[in-house]
Amino acid sequence: MFMPWNKNKDDEKAISVKDHFETVKNKNKKTYLEMINIYINRDHIYRRGHVEFIYSALKHMEEFGVQKDLEVYKSLIDVLPKGKFVPQNLIQAEFMHYPKQQQCIVDLLEQMEDNGVMPDLDMEDQLLAIFGSRGFPLRKYWRMMYWMPKFKNMSPFPLPNPLPDDIFELAKLAIERISNIDVSNEVTIYQSVDIKDSIEDTWIISAQSETQRRLLSENKQEDPIFVEGAFKVWLKGNPINYFILRGQPRTYTDEYEDFDNVENIKPLFISNKPSVKSLYKAVPTVHEQQDGVIYAVCATGTSSKDSLLSWIRHLEIDRNPMLGKLSVVFTLRSGVKEVAKVEEQEQIDEK
């Protein structure tokens, strides 16, 4: 006589196990894998509620810090029983045999892809044993193995893997990435305590090139310059705040002519050589944008006004004497605006 299994009892077991992800105290990789092993060894014959368990485990990955760990994803795939979901004919294969389980593993692979985790050959053997050679998860795996190696090393600004945990090293990598647009940029490390009357003791990572120093020296004394930020740059999910020193936008009366442009080729009997006058037309640099001229960029340990004032004073000492004659406007995103002469600390204290 056929006796149906107790669905409610199995669902209660599955729910009780997946709730432990929220109640566990030490959230790390070791405890995460222990939770998976507890579920696998609890009922290795029927193992009900595995789809709900995998979705719950995927949901709490970031809390345990394992969202980029390949071993954890492979352990989650091992939760599913082997051979049960393999389609027996072409119709079952094309109509997604056991769709709930297949879609669950496809979502797992998509989460891997979103986190930049590339699968290995062992995962292919796992998917083949669970869903067969015609399963949708295996097709998703093959697409990932085709595209992900192609894009893995295509970034022109590669970062170390893994990234350092120190915020100073992360900020240094961020400033180097931002300033790479000008190959002559120099990244300098300042300390705010080296400036007299500085309130804070923090580091300042600054980037400036000789072109930017020249542009700053050409800034008119009656035109103020602005310290703007904080802006964010993301390094593999880690946000870093940075600030810029910006001047007024410049205007050019002469339109720059690109001599490599072949859209309007002159007839052969007319000389195509540029005139001497056109050779001396002012050509904007990469630092001269439509909204202003970027004179420098920095990141500080505290992202405070005092650290930014120390940054301006360091720039003045470091081959930027023009800063002592200019008005500096602090337009920070906190909504507070301050105007200060760099050489007059009293004005900052009064405001």
Beta strands, then each sheet from edge to edge (+ up, - down):
strand 1: 186-191
strand 2: 203-208
strand 3: 225-235
strand 4: 238-247
strand 5: 288-289
strand 6: 292-300
strand 7: 327-332
strand 8: 337-341
sheet 1: 1+ 2- 6+ 4- 3+ 7+ 8-
sheet 2: 1+ 2- 6+ 5-
end
